[in-house]
Amino acid sequence: MKRLAKILKKKKYIKIKLKKIATNHLELKAKINGIKGRFILDTGASNSCVGLNAIAHFNLLAEESETKAAGAGATDMETQLSENNYLKIGKWSTKKLHLVLFDLSHVNIALENHNAKKVDGIIGADILQKGKAIIDYNKNVLYLKKISKNK
């Protein structure tokens, strides 16, 4: 599979290591507004999210939202929004990260029940689409295409 990595590097993709955790989720480290956090990669999540308890940690400006969130095991959750944040995953970055903020305690309880560490949030399909993501599940690697400066 080294061929895949070479081909993607030529096409300006950035390689990001993923860690498979006890729940079989893929975890990655990222920085929001320059501050490190731990995130689950979730291809089924339409938006990237951060827990309400991490708003101050990541220096987020939160706005009220009419949108209700729903996820595995939880529905109709109150949300807030935070727009135009800076996200850096490995050497890949974007300055236009819009986050949905909601209570992630149900996610973290499930992780702790499986002896996995708590997460600060979820990297969802919005980032995967923006980065034209390719996931190599065999090697636990995420590839994101470098965004050109004018985007």
N, C-alpha and C positions, 0 to 999 in steps of 0.2 A: 504493500500500500504506500510505499515511499513515493511512488509515481504520482499518486493523488496529491500529496503534499507539495511536490515540485510543480505540478501543473497549476495548483491553486496559488502558489507563491508568485508564479509568473503573471497570474491574473490579478495580482495585488490583494490577495486574501491574507488575513492575519490569523495565525494559529493560536488558539486559546485552549489551555488544558482544562479538562473537566474532571471532577472527582465523583466517582459513584459512591453514594452513601448507603447506610444500612437499609433505608427504605427503597432503594433502587433508583432514587432520583439522582439527577446529575447536578452537582453543586459547582459554583464558580465564585471567584472573588472578583469584585469590581469596586470602583470608586465612584461615588456620586458627589459632585461638588468638591472633589479632592479628598473625600473621607472614605476610608476602606469599609467594606461590608461583605457579608456572606449572602449569596443568593442561590435560589433553585432555578434551574433552567426549565421552563414549562412551555412546551410548544402549543399546549391547549389553552393557555391564558392569552386572551386577546390583547391585554395591556400589561406593561411592566408595573409592578406594585411595590410599595414600601409600607411597612406596618405603621400605624398611627403612633406607636411608641418610639419610632425612629425619626420623627419629623425634626426635632431639635438636633439629633445626632448628625443628620445630613444637611443641616442648615436649609431646610425646605420652607418655601412660602406656600402655605396651604390656603386654598379657597374652598368655600362650601360647594357642594355638588348635589344636583338632583338625582344623579345616577345611583342605582342600588347595585351592589356587587353580589355575585353568586359564584361559588366555587365548590370544590369537592367537600361535601358535608356541611355546607353553610349557604344560606340564601338570604336575600333581602337585607344585606348589610349596608349600613350608612357609609358613604365614601366622601372623601375630599379630593381635590386635585392640586397638583403642583406642576407648573409649566416651566419650560425652558431651563432645565437643569443640565449640568454637564456630567456625562457618563463616560467613564473610561474602563474598558475591559481589556486587559493586557495592553497592547499597543493600538487598539481600536478605540475611537472616541466619537462622540456626537455632542453638540451643544444644544440640541433641541429635544431633550428627553422630557416627555410629559408623563407624569406618574399618577397612578390612582393610589390614594392612601386609604387604607382601611385596617380593621382589626385582624391581624394575622395570628392571633393567639391559638385558634383552632389548628392552624398549620403547625405551629411550634409545639403544641401539645402532642400532636401525632408524631412529629419527629422525635421528641423526647421519649415517647412511649417505645420507640424503636432504637433507643440509645444513640440517636443522631443529634448533632448540635443544632441549636436554634438558628434561624436565618433572619436577615433584616428585610428580605423582600424576594420578589420573583422577577426574573427576566423573561418577558413574554414575547408573543409573536410580533408585536410592534417593532421591537429591536431586531428580531430574527429577519423580518422582512426588510427593514432598513439596511441591514448588513448583508442581505442576500445570502443568508446563512446556509452552511452545509455542515451537517453533524455526522461525524464518523463514530458511530456507536461502538464499533469494534475497538477503536483506539482511545475512546473517551476524549475526543477532540472536537471543538467547535471552530469553524472557520467563518470569519466575517470579512466582507470585502471593504477595503478602505474607502471611506467617503471622500469624494473630491471636494476641494476647498470651497467651491461655490454652492454647496448644498447645505 
